[in-house]
Structure formats: structure tokens, C-alpha cells
Amino acid sequence: MQDEGRVRPDGLEGKYANYFDVGFNANEVVIDFGQAFTDRSGAAVHTRIVMSPASAQALQAMLGECARVSDPRRRAEDES
């Protein structure tokens, strides 16, 4: 995934997340990312992202498009 004009720092660390928690107020949206494990209760939260509501809406649109194009059932519908 490359975006023209965006700087991607060397050594960027990727972290797996299957747990998400969202909080918000009028000025910001807070998303916690972590890992939940089936063999224990709770989740290990490793990252918190804080953004404006406008940025959260942009993220929602990007994630929705990613989910739409990566879903094999949806791709089959789009091709027919």
C-alpha cells in the first residue's frame, strides 16, 4: 500500500489487533487497540489513537471501502 506524497518512516512496527474500544466526546474520538485471547478474560491494549471527529469519519470511510473491496462475497456481487 503506497500513497503518493506520504512519508512512511523506516522501522514502522506493525501490531496485530483483534480488540477495539471506542470512546468519544464533542471534540475527539479515542480508539484503543489490543489483543484478546480466548484462554483468558480481558484484552491487552497496546495502542491508543486520539483523533478529531472529522478524522474519525475519514477513517470510517477508508475502512468501509477496504472492507467492501476485500470481501469476496461483495466482489462477486460487483462483478455480476
Stockholm file with secondary structure:
# STOCKHOLM 1.0

chainA/1-80         MQDEGRVRPDGLEGKYANYFDVGFNANEVVIDFGQAFTDRSGAAVHTRIVMSPASAQALQAMLGECARVSDPRRRAEDES
#=GR chainA/1-80 SS CCCTTCCCCTTCCCCCCCEEEEEECSSCEEEEEEEECTTSSSEEEEEEEEECHHHHHHHHHHHHHHHHHHCHHHHHHHHC
#=GC SS_cons        CCCTTCCCCTTCCCCCCCEEEEEECSSCEEEEEEEECTTSSSEEEEEEEEECHHHHHHHHHHHHHHHHHHCHHHHHHHHC
//
